[in-house]
Amino acid sequence: MPLDLFAGIPVNDYATALPWYQRLLGTPPTFFPHHTEAVWELAEHRYVYIVQRPGQAGNAVHTILVDDLDTRVARIADRGLQPTSRETYAEGMRKVTYHDPDGNEFGFGGAAH
């Protein structure tokens, strides 16, 4: 039996966060549980969601590993978002980090080529 993973990101202003995450993830949400929550299915049984929770926003930290980090970052840049940091680790892994309007951290990682 598969397990579903839902990783949540609290935001102060849903109307501001929704288009930002659409640009970051490159797609509209998969579904909307209610009027201040949006869910994206990143892979089978793996979801990330934003939900309006004023006062709790700004503390989420998520990293998604992808096969082609450079292509992912280039496509995000084409949609108007730039990373806030880039890191390369001794083991050859790289991480590119974005921060949403509330300060939540969303990173993408991948192996160096």
Backbone as CSV, one residue per row, in Angstrom:
resi,resn,N_x,N_y,N_z,CA_x,CA_y,CA_z,C_x,C_y,C_z
1,MET,0.848,-1.178,0.000,0.000,0.000,0.000,0.893,1.241,0.000
2,PRO,0.721,2.138,-0.980,1.560,3.334,-1.040,1.221,4.313,0.083
3,LEU,2.203,5.065,0.465,2.015,6.128,1.449,2.004,7.459,0.720
4,ASP,1.140,8.360,1.141,1.107,9.702,0.578,1.846,10.645,1.519
5,LEU,2.626,11.547,0.931,3.335,12.570,1.697,2.760,13.922,1.323
6,PHE,2.317,14.676,2.320,1.840,16.037,2.137,2.738,16.950,2.970
7,ALA,3.494,17.822,2.304,4.380,18.766,2.985,3.756,20.151,2.905
8,GLY,3.459,20.734,4.056,2.737,21.996,4.103,3.620,23.206,4.288
9,ILE,3.158,24.318,3.707,3.843,25.599,3.811,2.814,26.644,4.239
10,PRO,2.900,27.133,5.478,1.974,28.182,5.909,2.356,29.527,5.296
11,VAL,1.363,30.270,4.844,1.580,31.592,4.255,0.663,32.605,4.934
12,ASN,1.095,33.850,4.940,0.268,34.913,5.514,-0.845,35.343,4.580
13,ASP,-0.534,35.449,3.284,-1.494,35.965,2.302,-1.581,34.983,1.139
14,TYR,-2.623,34.193,1.137,-2.832,33.167,0.115,-2.842,33.770,-1.293
15,ALA,-3.500,34.915,-1.471,-3.620,35.535,-2.795,-2.261,35.949,-3.353
16,THR,-1.314,36.276,-2.504,0.046,36.614,-2.934,0.869,35.356,-3.162
17,ALA,0.726,34.383,-2.292,1.536,33.162,-2.364,1.168,32.278,-3.551
18,LEU,-0.110,32.199,-3.896,-0.549,31.293,-4.952,0.178,31.537,-6.281
19,PRO,0.212,32.753,-6.818,0.920,32.937,-8.093,2.431,32.733,-7.963
20,TRP,2.996,33.041,-6.800,4.432,32.826,-6.599,4.756,31.331,-6.697
21,TYR,3.982,30.490,-6.035,4.231,29.045,-6.089,3.902,28.461,-7.457
22,GLN,2.950,29.038,-8.163,2.685,28.591,-9.532,3.894,28.866,-10.422
23,ARG,4.546,30.006,-10.230,5.766,30.306,-10.998,6.901,29.380,-10.572
24,LEU,7.049,29.154,-9.273,8.118,28.285,-8.784,7.954,26.861,-9.306
25,LEU,6.757,26.326,-9.207,6.518,24.926,-9.553,6.155,24.721,-11.021
26,GLY,5.817,25.803,-11.718,5.592,25.734,-13.150,4.272,25.149,-13.591
27,THR,3.327,25.091,-12.680,2.035,24.507,-13.018,0.971,25.017,-12.049
28,PRO,-0.274,25.027,-12.476,-1.333,25.341,-11.520,-1.456,24.222,-10.490
29,PRO,-2.076,24.490,-9.367,-2.274,23.444,-8.369,-3.056,22.255,-8.932
30,THR,-2.822,21.117,-8.333,-3.530,19.893,-8.707,-4.963,19.926,-8.195
31,PHE,-5.120,20.458,-6.977,-6.476,20.616,-6.437,-6.465,21.632,-5.308
32,PHE,-7.667,22.073,-4.947,-7.878,23.085,-3.919,-8.800,22.501,-2.845
33,PRO,-8.278,22.139,-1.665,-9.136,21.595,-0.610,-10.168,22.602,-0.095
34,HIS,-9.788,23.880,-0.061,-10.716,24.954,0.299,-10.173,26.262,-0.251
35,HIS,-10.825,27.370,0.025,-10.520,28.637,-0.648,-9.187,29.279,-0.246
36,THR,-8.482,28.780,0.761,-7.161,29.323,1.112,-6.116,28.218,1.223
37,GLU,-6.275,27.185,0.395,-5.297,26.100,0.353,-5.186,25.570,-1.075
38,ALA,-3.953,25.349,-1.522,-3.691,24.807,-2.856,-2.659,23.694,-2.734
39,VAL,-2.871,22.621,-3.505,-2.022,21.430,-3.421,-1.467,21.097,-4.802
40,TRP,-0.154,20.827,-4.860,0.510,20.378,-6.071,0.998,18.951,-5.863
41,GLU,0.728,18.075,-6.816,1.300,16.735,-6.782,2.613,16.798,-7.550
42,LEU,3.736,16.636,-6.842,5.059,16.725,-7.451,5.468,15.419,-8.115
43,ALA,5.032,14.317,-7.555,5.255,12.971,-8.080,4.153,12.107,-7.468
44,GLU,4.018,10.910,-7.943,2.955,10.062,-7.435,3.034,9.924,-5.915
45,HIS,1.954,10.286,-5.256,1.821,10.193,-3.795,2.710,11.189,-3.043
46,ARG,3.213,12.221,-3.716,4.073,13.223,-3.086,3.535,14.616,-3.412
47,TYR,3.096,15.302,-2.376,2.421,16.580,-2.546,3.080,17.666,-1.708
48,VAL,2.973,18.894,-2.188,3.319,20.066,-1.395,2.102,20.985,-1.462
49,TYR,1.835,21.655,-0.352,0.676,22.544,-0.342,0.985,23.823,0.406
50,ILE,0.272,24.874,0.002,0.297,26.135,0.734,-1.059,26.293,1.397
51,VAL,-1.048,26.900,2.568,-2.288,27.143,3.286,-2.150,28.458,4.046
52,GLN,-3.180,29.279,3.987,-3.144,30.555,4.703,-3.250,30.304,6.194
53,ARG,-2.195,30.687,6.903,-2.151,30.600,8.363,-1.345,31.788,8.884
54,PRO,-1.965,32.953,8.931,-1.246,34.135,9.403,-0.591,33.887,10.758
55,GLY,0.595,34.385,10.902,1.334,34.225,12.145,2.188,32.976,12.202
56,GLN,1.940,32.015,11.332,2.750,30.791,11.301,3.680,30.763,10.093
57,ALA,3.525,31.699,9.190,4.284,31.691,7.937,5.747,32.059,8.162
58,GLY,6.569,31.610,7.220,7.973,32.014,7.199,8.941,31.011,7.778
59,ASN,8.465,29.905,8.311,9.365,28.948,8.965,9.495,27.608,8.245
60,ALA,8.833,27.439,7.102,8.918,26.163,6.373,10.267,26.051,5.670
61,VAL,10.793,24.833,5.629,12.041,24.534,4.931,11.838,23.220,4.182
62,HIS,11.817,23.295,2.852,11.617,22.103,2.026,12.712,22.047,0.964
63,THR,13.188,20.860,0.662,14.124,20.644,-0.441,13.652,19.444,-1.241
64,ILE,13.597,19.614,-2.548,13.190,18.566,-3.474,14.410,18.212,-4.329
65,LEU,14.756,16.929,-4.422,15.845,16.497,-5.287,15.296,16.248,-6.685
66,VAL,15.986,16.785,-7.681,15.554,16.666,-9.078,16.682,16.083,-9.917
67,ASP,16.326,15.511,-11.064,17.321,14.906,-11.942,18.189,15.930,-12.650
68,ASP,17.590,17.034,-13.097,18.326,18.038,-13.868,18.146,19.409,-13.222
69,LEU,19.005,19.708,-12.281,18.893,20.949,-11.511,19.032,22.181,-12.395
70,ASP,19.996,22.162,-13.309,20.221,23.343,-14.152,19.003,23.683,-15.008
71,THR,18.380,22.669,-15.580,17.177,22.905,-16.386,16.051,23.432,-15.519
72,ARG,15.881,22.871,-14.339,14.826,23.315,-13.417,15.017,24.794,-13.074
73,VAL,16.239,25.179,-12.714,16.527,26.567,-12.322,16.323,27.509,-13.509
74,ALA,16.727,27.086,-14.694,16.538,27.924,-15.886,15.056,28.140,-16.177
75,ARG,14.259,27.107,-16.033,12.814,27.241,-16.286,12.147,28.140,-15.249
76,ILE,12.586,28.036,-14.009,12.046,28.919,-12.968,12.429,30.368,-13.270
77,ALA,13.662,30.593,-13.715,14.098,31.946,-14.086,13.265,32.494,-15.240
78,ASP,12.926,31.635,-16.203,12.070,32.056,-17.314,10.697,32.505,-16.830
79,ARG,10.283,32.009,-15.671,8.987,32.398,-15.099,9.132,33.573,-14.125
80,GLY,10.330,34.151,-14.048,10.509,35.394,-13.302,11.002,35.281,-11.875
81,LEU,11.440,34.110,-11.444,11.957,33.966,-10.078,13.447,33.664,-10.107
82,GLN,14.173,34.283,-9.203,15.612,34.051,-9.066,15.897,33.453,-7.693
83,PRO,16.868,32.550,-7.616,17.201,31.960,-6.317,17.808,32.983,-5.369
84,THR,17.646,32.726,-4.090,18.261,33.582,-3.076,19.637,33.061,-2.674
85,SER,19.908,31.779,-2.954,21.247,31.242,-2.685,21.490,30.000,-3.524
86,ARG,22.784,29.720,-3.707,23.247,28.523,-4.408,24.389,27.941,-3.587
87,GLU,24.353,26.636,-3.376,25.395,25.979,-2.591,25.896,24.753,-3.342
88,THR,27.178,24.456,-3.169,27.765,23.216,-3.673,28.441,22.550,-2.494
89,TYR,28.115,21.295,-2.285,28.654,20.545,-1.162,29.831,19.689,-1.617
90,ALA,30.692,19.338,-0.688,31.897,18.568,-0.986,31.585,17.240,-1.674
91,GLU,30.447,16.664,-1.397,30.072,15.377,-1.971,29.618,15.494,-3.425
92,GLY,29.577,16.708,-3.966,29.147,16.896,-5.345,27.698,17.275,-5.507
93,MET,26.965,17.372,-4.430,25.569,17.794,-4.515,25.498,19.315,-4.542
94,ARG,24.459,19.814,-5.204,24.208,21.257,-5.247,22.797,21.520,-4.754
95,LYS,22.593,22.727,-4.244,21.269,23.148,-3.787,21.048,24.590,-4.207
96,VAL,19.875,24.831,-4.776,19.460,26.174,-5.164,18.211,26.486,-4.342
97,THR,18.250,27.606,-3.634,17.192,27.938,-2.681,16.436,29.191,-3.113
98,TYR,15.129,29.132,-2.934,14.227,30.262,-3.174,13.520,30.567,-1.861
99,HIS,13.134,31.821,-1.684,12.337,32.213,-0.522,11.071,32.904,-1.016
100,ASP,9.938,32.447,-0.514,8.670,33.036,-0.913,8.490,34.388,-0.227
101,PRO,7.418,35.120,-0.528,7.217,36.443,0.071,7.179,36.450,1.606
102,ASP,6.879,35.308,2.234,6.847,35.221,3.694,8.176,34.771,4.293
103,GLY,9.132,34.377,3.440,10.417,33.900,3.936,10.538,32.387,4.023
104,ASN,9.499,31.657,3.649,9.589,30.202,3.619,10.662,29.789,2.615
105,GLU,11.442,28.783,2.948,12.520,28.294,2.092,12.062,27.092,1.280
106,PHE,12.310,27.165,-0.026,11.994,26.045,-0.922,13.216,25.838,-1.792
107,GLY,13.875,24.700,-1.634,15.090,24.425,-2.374,14.941,23.264,-3.329
108,PHE,15.793,23.272,-4.334,15.921,22.155,-5.258,17.366,21.707,-5.215
109,GLY,17.579,20.409,-5.148,18.930,19.869,-5.089,19.163,18.861,-6.187
110,GLY,20.437,18.692,-6.516,20.798,17.704,-7.521,22.291,17.522,-7.564
111,ALA,22.720,16.470,-8.213,24.144,16.160,-8.321,24.817,17.116,-9.308
112,ALA,26.071,17.436,-9.027,26.867,18.255,-9.941,27.190,17.418,-11.173
113,HIS,27.253,18.080,-12.324,27.574,17.349,-13.571,28.989,17.630,-13.983
